[in-house]
Amino acid sequence: MPIVFKRNRAVFQGGAGVEEAEGLLEWLQKRPTAKADLSACNHLHTANLQVLMTAKTGISSWPEDIELRAWLEPALKAGE
């Protein structure tokens, strides 16, 4: 599974494609204080990025992949 939903944390594992965006949105709508753990994420489809940005989801861990982190961090911190 590209995203594992824990109690109040969405853990991204590997690549999260467009197929995961709707489930992520529904899960975040029910948990507005949830955080995302992107440490093991190596690809994030822009649909998922849009969901995270719109929901203003906090990030508990940034991707270990420095190029992905450099792309995501400015976009997701802009809403803080």
PDB file of N, CA, C and O in Angstrom:
ATOM      1  N   MET A   1       0.838  -1.187   0.000  1.00  0.00           N
ATOM      2  CA  MET A   1       0.000   0.000   0.000  1.00  0.00           C
ATOM      3  C   MET A   1       0.880   1.247   0.000  1.00  0.00           C
ATOM      4  O   MET A   1       1.784   1.372   0.825  1.00  0.00           O
ATOM      5  N   PRO A   2       0.618   2.152  -0.911  1.00  0.00           N
ATOM      6  CA  PRO A   2       1.402   3.387  -0.957  1.00  0.00           C
ATOM      7  C   PRO A   2       1.176   4.308   0.253  1.00  0.00           C
ATOM      8  O   PRO A   2       2.076   5.046   0.653  1.00  0.00           O
ATOM      9  N   ILE A   3      -0.032   4.259   0.830  1.00  0.00           N
ATOM     10  CA  ILE A   3      -0.316   5.067   2.020  1.00  0.00           C
ATOM     11  C   ILE A   3      -0.937   4.148   3.067  1.00  0.00           C
ATOM     12  O   ILE A   3      -1.940   3.481   2.812  1.00  0.00           O
ATOM     13  N   VAL A   4      -0.329   4.125   4.237  1.00  0.00           N
ATOM     14  CA  VAL A   4      -0.876   3.359   5.354  1.00  0.00           C
ATOM     15  C   VAL A   4      -1.483   4.377   6.315  1.00  0.00           C
ATOM     16  O   VAL A   4      -0.808   5.299   6.774  1.00  0.00           O
ATOM     17  N   PHE A   5      -2.761   4.195   6.609  1.00  0.00           N
ATOM     18  CA  PHE A   5      -3.456   5.120   7.496  1.00  0.00           C
ATOM     19  C   PHE A   5      -3.422   4.568   8.915  1.00  0.00           C
ATOM     20  O   PHE A   5      -3.968   3.505   9.209  1.00  0.00           O
ATOM     21  N   LYS A   6      -2.768   5.322   9.772  1.00  0.00           N
ATOM     22  CA  LYS A   6      -2.701   4.964  11.189  1.00  0.00           C
ATOM     23  C   LYS A   6      -3.728   5.834  11.909  1.00  0.00           C
ATOM     24  O   LYS A   6      -4.522   6.518  11.263  1.00  0.00           O
ATOM     25  N   ARG A   7      -3.718   5.815  13.201  1.00  0.00           N
ATOM     26  CA  ARG A   7      -4.718   6.537  13.990  1.00  0.00           C
ATOM     27  C   ARG A   7      -4.852   8.005  13.568  1.00  0.00           C
ATOM     28  O   ARG A   7      -5.950   8.452  13.236  1.00  0.00           O
ATOM     29  N   ASN A   8      -3.769   8.739  13.578  1.00  0.00           N
ATOM     30  CA  ASN A   8      -3.817  10.161  13.238  1.00  0.00           C
ATOM     31  C   ASN A   8      -2.620  10.537  12.357  1.00  0.00           C
ATOM     32  O   ASN A   8      -2.106  11.654  12.411  1.00  0.00           O
ATOM     33  N   ARG A   9      -2.193   9.547  11.531  1.00  0.00           N
ATOM     34  CA  ARG A   9      -1.025   9.770  10.685  1.00  0.00           C
ATOM     35  C   ARG A   9      -1.154   8.960   9.409  1.00  0.00           C
ATOM     36  O   ARG A   9      -1.486   7.775   9.436  1.00  0.00           O
ATOM     37  N   ALA A  10      -0.889   9.614   8.304  1.00  0.00           N
ATOM     38  CA  ALA A  10      -0.850   8.940   7.007  1.00  0.00           C
ATOM     39  C   ALA A  10       0.623   8.712   6.676  1.00  0.00           C
ATOM     40  O   ALA A  10       1.390   9.665   6.539  1.00  0.00           O
ATOM     41  N   VAL A  11       1.009   7.451   6.549  1.00  0.00           N
ATOM     42  CA  VAL A  11       2.397   7.095   6.292  1.00  0.00           C
ATOM     43  C   VAL A  11       2.534   6.728   4.815  1.00  0.00           C
ATOM     44  O   VAL A  11       1.972   5.734   4.354  1.00  0.00           O
ATOM     45  N   PHE A  12       3.285   7.540   4.088  1.00  0.00           N
ATOM     46  CA  PHE A  12       3.495   7.326   2.656  1.00  0.00           C
ATOM     47  C   PHE A  12       4.683   6.395   2.483  1.00  0.00           C
ATOM     48  O   PHE A  12       5.760   6.640   3.027  1.00  0.00           O
ATOM     49  N   GLN A  13       4.480   5.314   1.712  1.00  0.00           N
ATOM     50  CA  GLN A  13       5.525   4.324   1.504  1.00  0.00           C
ATOM     51  C   GLN A  13       5.740   4.158   0.009  1.00  0.00           C
ATOM     52  O   GLN A  13       4.822   3.758  -0.708  1.00  0.00           O
ATOM     53  N   GLY A  14       6.910   4.452  -0.455  1.00  0.00           N
ATOM     54  CA  GLY A  14       7.194   4.338  -1.888  1.00  0.00           C
ATOM     55  C   GLY A  14       6.513   5.452  -2.656  1.00  0.00           C
ATOM     56  O   GLY A  14       6.619   6.623  -2.293  1.00  0.00           O
ATOM     57  N   GLY A  15       5.819   5.086  -3.713  1.00  0.00           N
ATOM     58  CA  GLY A  15       5.164   6.074  -4.557  1.00  0.00           C
ATOM     59  C   GLY A  15       3.668   6.127  -4.318  1.00  0.00           C
ATOM     60  O   GLY A  15       3.014   5.091  -4.192  1.00  0.00           O
ATOM     61  N   ALA A  16       3.133   7.323  -4.255  1.00  0.00           N
ATOM     62  CA  ALA A  16       1.692   7.525  -4.083  1.00  0.00           C
ATOM     63  C   ALA A  16       1.144   8.123  -5.379  1.00  0.00           C
ATOM     64  O   ALA A  16       1.396   9.284  -5.702  1.00  0.00           O
ATOM     65  N   GLY A  17       0.395   7.308  -6.106  1.00  0.00           N
ATOM     66  CA  GLY A  17      -0.142   7.735  -7.394  1.00  0.00           C
ATOM     67  C   GLY A  17      -1.477   8.437  -7.274  1.00  0.00           C
ATOM     68  O   GLY A  17      -2.000   8.642  -6.178  1.00  0.00           O
ATOM     69  N   VAL A  18      -2.012   8.799  -8.416  1.00  0.00           N
ATOM     70  CA  VAL A  18      -3.292   9.509  -8.477  1.00  0.00           C
ATOM     71  C   VAL A  18      -4.413   8.687  -7.845  1.00  0.00           C
ATOM     72  O   VAL A  18      -5.378   9.249  -7.328  1.00  0.00           O
ATOM     73  N   GLU A  19      -4.292   7.369  -7.885  1.00  0.00           N
ATOM     74  CA  GLU A  19      -5.334   6.495  -7.347  1.00  0.00           C
ATOM     75  C   GLU A  19      -5.544   6.680  -5.845  1.00  0.00           C
ATOM     76  O   GLU A  19      -6.627   6.392  -5.337  1.00  0.00           O
ATOM     77  N   GLU A  20      -4.548   7.146  -5.145  1.00  0.00           N
ATOM     78  CA  GLU A  20      -4.638   7.311  -3.693  1.00  0.00           C
ATOM     79  C   GLU A  20      -5.242   8.645  -3.260  1.00  0.00           C
ATOM     80  O   GLU A  20      -5.607   8.798  -2.094  1.00  0.00           O
ATOM     81  N   ALA A  21      -5.351   9.585  -4.143  1.00  0.00           N
ATOM     82  CA  ALA A  21      -5.763  10.945  -3.768  1.00  0.00           C
ATOM     83  C   ALA A  21      -7.158  11.004  -3.150  1.00  0.00           C
ATOM     84  O   ALA A  21      -7.355  11.688  -2.145  1.00  0.00           O
ATOM     85  N   GLU A  22      -8.112  10.312  -3.721  1.00  0.00           N
ATOM     86  CA  GLU A  22      -9.478  10.369  -3.198  1.00  0.00           C
ATOM     87  C   GLU A  22      -9.565   9.780  -1.801  1.00  0.00           C
ATOM     88  O   GLU A  22     -10.209  10.354  -0.923  1.00  0.00           O
ATOM     89  N   GLY A  23      -8.920   8.637  -1.587  1.00  0.00           N
ATOM     90  CA  GLY A  23      -8.914   8.026  -0.254  1.00  0.00           C
ATOM     91  C   GLY A  23      -8.214   8.902   0.766  1.00  0.00           C
ATOM     92  O   GLY A  23      -8.658   9.005   1.910  1.00  0.00           O
ATOM     93  N   LEU A  24      -7.128   9.530   0.360  1.00  0.00           N
ATOM     94  CA  LEU A  24      -6.402  10.443   1.242  1.00  0.00           C
ATOM     95  C   LEU A  24      -7.288  11.620   1.627  1.00  0.00           C
ATOM     96  O   LEU A  24      -7.349  12.002   2.796  1.00  0.00           O
ATOM     97  N   LEU A  25      -7.968  12.189   0.651  1.00  0.00           N
ATOM     98  CA  LEU A  25      -8.864  13.319   0.925  1.00  0.00           C
ATOM     99  C   LEU A  25      -9.956  12.932   1.917  1.00  0.00           C
ATOM    100  O   LEU A  25     -10.197  13.648   2.889  1.00  0.00           O
ATOM    101  N   GLU A  26     -10.611  11.810   1.675  1.00  0.00           N
ATOM    102  CA  GLU A  26     -11.687  11.362   2.575  1.00  0.00           C
ATOM    103  C   GLU A  26     -11.166  11.136   3.981  1.00  0.00           C
ATOM    104  O   GLU A  26     -11.821  11.515   4.952  1.00  0.00           O
ATOM    105  N   TRP A  27      -9.992  10.522   4.105  1.00  0.00           N
ATOM    106  CA  TRP A  27      -9.410  10.251   5.413  1.00  0.00           C
ATOM    107  C   TRP A  27      -9.068  11.550   6.132  1.00  0.00           C
ATOM    108  O   TRP A  27      -9.347  11.692   7.323  1.00  0.00           O
ATOM    109  N   LEU A  28      -8.466  12.501   5.417  1.00  0.00           N
ATOM    110  CA  LEU A  28      -8.093  13.780   6.033  1.00  0.00           C
ATOM    111  C   LEU A  28      -9.300  14.613   6.421  1.00  0.00           C
ATOM    112  O   LEU A  28      -9.252  15.348   7.407  1.00  0.00           O
ATOM    113  N   GLN A  29     -10.375  14.511   5.668  1.00  0.00           N
ATOM    114  CA  GLN A  29     -11.590  15.256   6.020  1.00  0.00           C
ATOM    115  C   GLN A  29     -12.147  14.811   7.366  1.00  0.00           C
ATOM    116  O   GLN A  29     -12.752  15.608   8.083  1.00  0.00           O
ATOM    117  N   LYS A  30     -11.947  13.552   7.710  1.00  0.00           N
ATOM    118  CA  LYS A  30     -12.420  13.023   8.992  1.00  0.00           C
ATOM    119  C   LYS A  30     -11.429  13.274  10.119  1.00  0.00           C
ATOM    120  O   LYS A  30     -11.768  13.127  11.293  1.00  0.00           O
ATOM    121  N   ARG A  31     -10.196  13.655   9.760  1.00  0.00           N
ATOM    122  CA  ARG A  31      -9.125  13.865  10.747  1.00  0.00           C
ATOM    123  C   ARG A  31      -8.369  15.155  10.432  1.00  0.00           C
ATOM    124  O   ARG A  31      -7.244  15.098   9.936  1.00  0.00           O
ATOM    125  N   PRO A  32      -8.955  16.294  10.706  1.00  0.00           N
ATOM    126  CA  PRO A  32      -8.320  17.567  10.325  1.00  0.00           C
ATOM    127  C   PRO A  32      -6.984  17.846  11.023  1.00  0.00           C
ATOM    128  O   PRO A  32      -6.220  18.696  10.565  1.00  0.00           O
ATOM    129  N   THR A  33      -6.698  17.154  12.106  1.00  0.00           N
ATOM    130  CA  THR A  33      -5.423  17.385  12.805  1.00  0.00           C
ATOM    131  C   THR A  33      -4.381  16.321  12.453  1.00  0.00           C
ATOM    132  O   THR A  33      -3.293  16.311  13.030  1.00  0.00           O
ATOM    133  N   ALA A  34      -4.696  15.443  11.530  1.00  0.00           N
ATOM    134  CA  ALA A  34      -3.769  14.373  11.143  1.00  0.00           C
ATOM    135  C   ALA A  34      -2.508  14.949  10.510  1.00  0.00           C
ATOM    136  O   ALA A  34      -2.507  16.062   9.985  1.00  0.00           O
ATOM    137  N   LYS A  35      -1.457  14.179  10.573  1.00  0.00           N
ATOM    138  CA  LYS A  35      -0.174  14.567   9.980  1.00  0.00           C
ATOM    139  C   LYS A  35       0.230  13.529   8.941  1.00  0.00           C
ATOM    140  O   LYS A  35      -0.270  12.404   8.930  1.00  0.00           O
ATOM    141  N   ALA A  36       1.135  13.932   8.082  1.00  0.00           N
ATOM    142  CA  ALA A  36       1.657  13.039   7.050  1.00  0.00           C
ATOM    143  C   ALA A  36       3.114  12.725   7.331  1.00  0.00           C
ATOM    144  O   ALA A  36       3.912  13.615   7.626  1.00  0.00           O
ATOM    145  N   ASP A  37       3.445  11.456   7.236  1.00  0.00           N
ATOM    146  CA  ASP A  37       4.823  10.995   7.367  1.00  0.00           C
ATOM    147  C   ASP A  37       5.298  10.653   5.959  1.00  0.00           C
ATOM    148  O   ASP A  37       4.876   9.650   5.383  1.00  0.00           O
ATOM    149  N   LEU A  38       6.167  11.478   5.414  1.00  0.00           N
ATOM    150  CA  LEU A  38       6.652  11.316   4.043  1.00  0.00           C
ATOM    151  C   LEU A  38       8.055  10.719   3.982  1.00  0.00           C
ATOM    152  O   LEU A  38       8.659  10.684   2.910  1.00  0.00           O
ATOM    153  N   SER A  39       8.579  10.252   5.100  1.00  0.00           N
ATOM    154  CA  SER A  39       9.973   9.823   5.154  1.00  0.00           C
ATOM    155  C   SER A  39      10.303   8.725   4.150  1.00  0.00           C
ATOM    156  O   SER A  39      11.400   8.735   3.590  1.00  0.00           O
ATOM    157  N   ALA A  40       9.409   7.787   3.903  1.00  0.00           N
ATOM    158  CA  ALA A  40       9.683   6.687   2.973  1.00  0.00           C
ATOM    159  C   ALA A  40       9.080   6.934   1.589  1.00  0.00           C
ATOM    160  O   ALA A  40       9.091   6.040   0.742  1.00  0.00           O
ATOM    161  N   CYS A  41       8.564   8.118   1.358  1.00  0.00           N
ATOM    162  CA  CYS A  41       7.957   8.448   0.072  1.00  0.00           C
ATOM    163  C   CYS A  41       9.046   8.743  -0.957  1.00  0.00           C
ATOM    164  O   CYS A  41       9.982   9.495  -0.685  1.00  0.00           O
ATOM    165  N   ASN A  42       8.914   8.141  -2.148  1.00  0.00           N
ATOM    166  CA  ASN A  42       9.888   8.440  -3.198  1.00  0.00           C
ATOM    167  C   ASN A  42       9.236   9.025  -4.448  1.00  0.00           C
ATOM    168  O   ASN A  42       9.928   9.391  -5.398  1.00  0.00           O
ATOM    169  N   HIS A  43       7.905   9.114  -4.447  1.00  0.00           N
ATOM    170  CA  HIS A  43       7.163   9.753  -5.541  1.00  0.00           C
ATOM    171  C   HIS A  43       5.801  10.164  -4.999  1.00  0.00           C
ATOM    172  O   HIS A  43       5.143   9.387  -4.307  1.00  0.00           O
ATOM    173  N   LEU A  44       5.378  11.380  -5.313  1.00  0.00           N
ATOM    174  CA  LEU A  44       4.077  11.867  -4.870  1.00  0.00           C
ATOM    175  C   LEU A  44       3.388  12.513  -6.058  1.00  0.00           C
ATOM    176  O   LEU A  44       3.826  13.550  -6.557  1.00  0.00           O
ATOM    177  N   HIS A  45       2.308  11.892  -6.506  1.00  0.00           N
ATOM    178  CA  HIS A  45       1.555  12.465  -7.623  1.00  0.00           C
ATOM    179  C   HIS A  45       1.011  13.824  -7.189  1.00  0.00           C
ATOM    180  O   HIS A  45       0.673  14.016  -6.021  1.00  0.00           O
ATOM    181  N   THR A  46       0.928  14.752  -8.114  1.00  0.00           N
ATOM    182  CA  THR A  46       0.479  16.105  -7.779  1.00  0.00           C
ATOM    183  C   THR A  46      -0.939  16.144  -7.216  1.00  0.00           C
ATOM    184  O   THR A  46      -1.286  17.081  -6.497  1.00  0.00           O
ATOM    185  N   ALA A  47      -1.764  15.147  -7.526  1.00  0.00           N
ATOM    186  CA  ALA A  47      -3.110  15.102  -6.936  1.00  0.00           C
ATOM    187  C   ALA A  47      -3.016  14.952  -5.420  1.00  0.00           C
ATOM    188  O   ALA A  47      -3.783  15.572  -4.683  1.00  0.00           O
ATOM    189  N   ASN A  48      -2.077  14.132  -4.955  1.00  0.00           N
ATOM    190  CA  ASN A  48      -1.878  13.969  -3.514  1.00  0.00           C
ATOM    191  C   ASN A  48      -1.286  15.234  -2.896  1.00  0.00           C
ATOM    192  O   ASN A  48      -1.640  15.612  -1.779  1.00  0.00           O
ATOM    193  N   LEU A  49      -0.396  15.875  -3.619  1.00  0.00           N
ATOM    194  CA  LEU A  49       0.163  17.143  -3.151  1.00  0.00           C
ATOM    195  C   LEU A  49      -0.948  18.172  -2.979  1.00  0.00           C
ATOM    196  O   LEU A  49      -0.978  18.895  -1.982  1.00  0.00           O
ATOM    197  N   GLN A  50      -1.850  18.241  -3.934  1.00  0.00           N
ATOM    198  CA  GLN A  50      -2.970  19.185  -3.852  1.00  0.00           C
ATOM    199  C   GLN A  50      -3.859  18.889  -2.655  1.00  0.00           C
ATOM    200  O   GLN A  50      -4.329  19.811  -1.987  1.00  0.00           O
ATOM    201  N   VAL A  51      -4.096  17.603  -2.376  1.00  0.00           N
ATOM    202  CA  VAL A  51      -4.897  17.229  -1.210  1.00  0.00           C
ATOM    203  C   VAL A  51      -4.199  17.693   0.062  1.00  0.00           C
ATOM    204  O   VAL A  51      -4.830  18.294   0.932  1.00  0.00           O
ATOM    205  N   LEU A  52      -2.910  17.422   0.177  1.00  0.00           N
ATOM    206  CA  LEU A  52      -2.163  17.827   1.373  1.00  0.00           C
ATOM    207  C   LEU A  52      -2.149  19.344   1.533  1.00  0.00           C
ATOM    208  O   LEU A  52      -2.274  19.857   2.645  1.00  0.00           O
ATOM    209  N   MET A  53      -1.997  20.055   0.426  1.00  0.00           N
ATOM    210  CA  MET A  53      -1.973  21.515   0.487  1.00  0.00           C
ATOM    211  C   MET A  53      -3.338  22.073   0.887  1.00  0.00           C
ATOM    212  O   MET A  53      -3.423  22.960   1.736  1.00  0.00           O
ATOM    213  N   THR A  54      -4.392  21.560   0.284  1.00  0.00           N
ATOM    214  CA  THR A  54      -5.742  22.050   0.561  1.00  0.00           C
ATOM    215  C   THR A  54      -6.150  21.769   2.001  1.00  0.00           C
ATOM    216  O   THR A  54      -6.773  22.606   2.654  1.00  0.00           O
ATOM    217  N   ALA A  55      -5.796  20.589   2.488  1.00  0.00           N
ATOM    218  CA  ALA A  55      -6.144  20.211   3.856  1.00  0.00           C
ATOM    219  C   ALA A  55      -5.220  20.857   4.882  1.00  0.00           C
ATOM    220  O   ALA A  55      -5.466  20.769   6.085  1.00  0.00           O
ATOM    221  N   LYS A  56      -4.156  21.507   4.406  1.00  0.00           N
ATOM    222  CA  LYS A  56      -3.157  22.121   5.287  1.00  0.00           C
ATOM    223  C   LYS A  56      -2.622  21.101   6.297  1.00  0.00           C
ATOM    224  O   LYS A  56      -2.508  21.367   7.494  1.00  0.00           O
ATOM    225  N   THR A  57      -2.304  19.936   5.761  1.00  0.00           N
ATOM    226  CA  THR A  57      -1.832  18.824   6.575  1.00  0.00           C
ATOM    227  C   THR A  57      -0.421  19.090   7.091  1.00  0.00           C
ATOM    228  O   THR A  57       0.469  19.481   6.336  1.00  0.00           O
ATOM    229  N   GLY A  58      -0.240  18.874   8.372  1.00  0.00           N
ATOM    230  CA  GLY A  58       1.087  18.990   8.954  1.00  0.00           C
ATOM    231  C   GLY A  58       1.953  17.817   8.536  1.00  0.00           C
ATOM    232  O   GLY A  58       1.445  16.725   8.282  1.00  0.00           O
ATOM    233  N   ILE A  59       3.239  18.034   8.464  1.00  0.00           N
ATOM    234  CA  ILE A  59       4.179  16.999   8.065  1.00  0.00           C
ATOM    235  C   ILE A  59       4.981  16.576   9.288  1.00  0.00           C
ATOM    236  O   ILE A  59       5.657  17.395   9.911  1.00  0.00           O
ATOM    237  N   SER A  60       4.902  15.293   9.626  1.00  0.00           N
ATOM    238  CA  SER A  60       5.657  14.805  10.785  1.00  0.00           C
ATOM    239  C   SER A  60       7.082  14.428  10.393  1.00  0.00           C
ATOM    240  O   SER A  60       8.000  14.551  11.203  1.00  0.00           O
ATOM    241  N   SER A  61       7.273  13.971   9.158  1.00  0.00           N
ATOM    242  CA  SER A  61       8.605  13.614   8.655  1.00  0.00           C
ATOM    243  C   SER A  61       8.669  13.895   7.166  1.00  0.00           C
ATOM    244  O   SER A  61       7.769  13.516   6.416  1.00  0.00           O
ATOM    245  N   TRP A  62       9.729  14.557   6.739  1.00  0.00           N
ATOM    246  CA  TRP A  62       9.935  14.880   5.329  1.00  0.00           C
ATOM    247  C   TRP A  62      10.597  13.711   4.604  1.00  0.00           C
ATOM    248  O   TRP A  62      11.204  12.855   5.247  1.00  0.00           O
ATOM    249  N   PRO A  63      10.491  13.660   3.283  1.00  0.00           N
ATOM    250  CA  PRO A  63      11.111  12.561   2.535  1.00  0.00           C
ATOM    251  C   PRO A  63      12.623  12.509   2.735  1.00  0.00           C
ATOM    252  O   PRO A  63      13.291  13.538   2.838  1.00  0.00           O
ATOM    253  N   GLU A  64      13.140  11.293   2.786  1.00  0.00           N
ATOM    254  CA  GLU A  64      14.594  11.109   2.859  1.00  0.00           C
ATOM    255  C   GLU A  64      15.235  11.480   1.526  1.00  0.00           C
ATOM    256  O   GLU A  64      16.391  11.901   1.490  1.00  0.00           O
ATOM    257  N   ASP A  65      14.503  11.329   0.446  1.00  0.00           N
ATOM    258  CA  ASP A  65      14.969  11.706  -0.895  1.00  0.00           C
ATOM    259  C   ASP A  65      15.078  13.230  -0.938  1.00  0.00           C
ATOM    260  O   ASP A  65      14.062  13.925  -0.892  1.00  0.00           O
ATOM    261  N   ILE A  66      16.303  13.753  -1.025  1.00  0.00           N
ATOM    262  CA  ILE A  66      16.506  15.198  -0.909  1.00  0.00           C
ATOM    263  C   ILE A  66      15.893  15.983  -2.071  1.00  0.00           C
ATOM    264  O   ILE A  66      15.455  17.117  -1.882  1.00  0.00           O
ATOM    265  N   GLU A  67      15.857  15.400  -3.257  1.00  0.00           N
ATOM    266  CA  GLU A  67      15.241  16.097  -4.391  1.00  0.00           C
ATOM    267  C   GLU A  67      13.737  16.202  -4.204  1.00  0.00           C
ATOM    268  O   GLU A  67      13.152  17.250  -4.479  1.00  0.00           O
ATOM    269  N   LEU A  68      13.107  15.137  -3.742  1.00  0.00           N
ATOM    270  CA  LEU A  68      11.668  15.176  -3.485  1.00  0.00           C
ATOM    271  C   LEU A  68      11.360  16.150  -2.354  1.00  0.00           C
ATOM    272  O   LEU A  68      10.395  16.911  -2.430  1.00  0.00           O
ATOM    273  N   ARG A  69      12.167  16.124  -1.324  1.00  0.00           N
ATOM    274  CA  ARG A  69      11.961  17.052  -0.209  1.00  0.00           C
ATOM    275  C   ARG A  69      12.093  18.505  -0.681  1.00  0.00           C
ATOM    276  O   ARG A  69      11.310  19.365  -0.278  1.00  0.00           O
ATOM    277  N   ALA A  70      13.075  18.770  -1.526  1.00  0.00           N
ATOM    278  CA  ALA A  70      13.279  20.132  -2.042  1.00  0.00           C
ATOM    279  C   ALA A  70      12.079  20.603  -2.858  1.00  0.00           C
ATOM    280  O   ALA A  70      11.801  21.801  -2.911  1.00  0.00           O
ATOM    281  N   TRP A  71      11.376  19.686  -3.485  1.00  0.00           N
ATOM    282  CA  TRP A  71      10.205  20.017  -4.283  1.00  0.00           C
ATOM    283  C   TRP A  71       8.967  20.191  -3.402  1.00  0.00           C
ATOM    284  O   TRP A  71       8.148  21.075  -3.651  1.00  0.00           O
ATOM    285  N   LEU A  72       8.830  19.350  -2.374  1.00  0.00           N
ATOM    286  CA  LEU A  72       7.619  19.346  -1.533  1.00  0.00           C
ATOM    287  C   LEU A  72       7.630  20.389  -0.415  1.00  0.00           C
ATOM    288  O   LEU A  72       6.611  21.025  -0.144  1.00  0.00           O
ATOM    289  N   GLU A  73       8.758  20.558   0.219  1.00  0.00           N
ATOM    290  CA  GLU A  73       8.816  21.403   1.406  1.00  0.00           C
ATOM    291  C   GLU A  73       8.316  22.834   1.161  1.00  0.00           C
ATOM    292  O   GLU A  73       7.512  23.323   1.955  1.00  0.00           O
ATOM    293  N   PRO A  74       8.747  23.515   0.118  1.00  0.00           N
ATOM    294  CA  PRO A  74       8.232  24.873  -0.093  1.00  0.00           C
ATOM    295  C   PRO A  74       6.720  24.912  -0.353  1.00  0.00           C
ATOM    296  O   PRO A  74       6.025  25.821   0.102  1.00  0.00           O
ATOM    297  N   ALA A  75       6.235  23.934  -1.075  1.00  0.00           N
ATOM    298  CA  ALA A  75       4.807  23.905  -1.398  1.00  0.00           C
ATOM    299  C   ALA A  75       3.962  23.630  -0.153  1.00  0.00           C
ATOM    300  O   ALA A  75       2.918  24.252   0.040  1.00  0.00           O
ATOM    301  N   LEU A  76       4.409  22.709   0.679  1.00  0.00           N
ATOM    302  CA  LEU A  76       3.607  22.347   1.848  1.00  0.00           C
ATOM    303  C   LEU A  76       3.812  23.293   3.024  1.00  0.00           C
ATOM    304  O   LEU A  76       2.948  23.375   3.898  1.00  0.00           O
ATOM    305  N   LYS A  77       4.910  23.993   3.068  1.00  0.00           N
ATOM    306  CA  LYS A  77       5.117  24.979   4.135  1.00  0.00           C
ATOM    307  C   LYS A  77       4.449  26.307   3.804  1.00  0.00           C
ATOM    308  O   LYS A  77       4.251  27.132   4.695  1.00  0.00           O
ATOM    309  N   ALA A  78       4.103  26.524   2.555  1.00  0.00           N
ATOM    310  CA  ALA A  78       3.488  27.793   2.142  1.00  0.00           C
ATOM    311  C   ALA A  78       2.148  28.023   2.832  1.00  0.00           C
ATOM    312  O   ALA A  78       1.753  29.166   3.062  1.00  0.00           O
ATOM    313  N   GLY A  79       1.445  26.935   3.164  1.00  0.00           N
ATOM    314  CA  GLY A  79       0.137  27.062   3.800  1.00  0.00           C
ATOM    315  C   GLY A  79       0.182  27.205   5.303  1.00  0.00           C
ATOM    316  O   GLY A  79      -0.858  27.372   5.940  1.00  0.00           O
ATOM    317  N   GLU A  80       1.367  27.141   5.882  1.00  0.00           N
ATOM    318  CA  GLU A  80       1.476  27.236   7.357  1.00  0.00           C
ATOM    319  C   GLU A  80       1.231  28.644   7.841  1.00  0.00           C
ATOM    320  O   GLU A  80       1.282  28.902   9.044  1.00  0.00           O
TER     321      GLU A  80
END
